[in-house]
Amino acid sequence: MLGLPLVLFCYLPAAYFCYGALVLQPDFPDDRMRDDARLMAGIGVGLCFVGLLLTAVPVFHRTLGRWWYAGPFLLATLAFLRWQTV
């Protein structure tokens, strides 16, 4: 039951921002969409980091397994790579 708010308020918005960062395809180096994609990727990394910190809280840590770290870690890695390559 503790995982539901974590997913709804951290991981789903992070997935949305990661998807938005991946969909934006800037055409030229000075395109404003490049900044938007970087911002969305940064927000996705931040939300994943907050979710990982909340998962490490002892209340969540006792009830949630190790697999709860895999999803946000992969999302944060994907967003960080997009942030650096845009």
C-alpha positions, 0 to 999 in steps of 0.5 A: 500500500505504501508503494501507491503514493510513491508511484503516483506522485514520483515515478509516473510524473518522472516517466512523463518528463522522461518521455517528454524529453525523449520526444522533443527533437531539436532541429538546430543547435540554437533551438529552444526545444533543446532547453525544454528537453534538458529541463524536462530531463532534469526534472525527471532526474530530480523526481527519480532522486526524490523517489529513491530517497523516499524508498530508502526511508525505513518505513518504506524500506521494510515493506518494499523490496529491492526491485523498487530501486530498479525502476527509478534508477533506470528512468533517472539513467535514461533521463540523465543520458538524454540531458547530456546528449541533447 
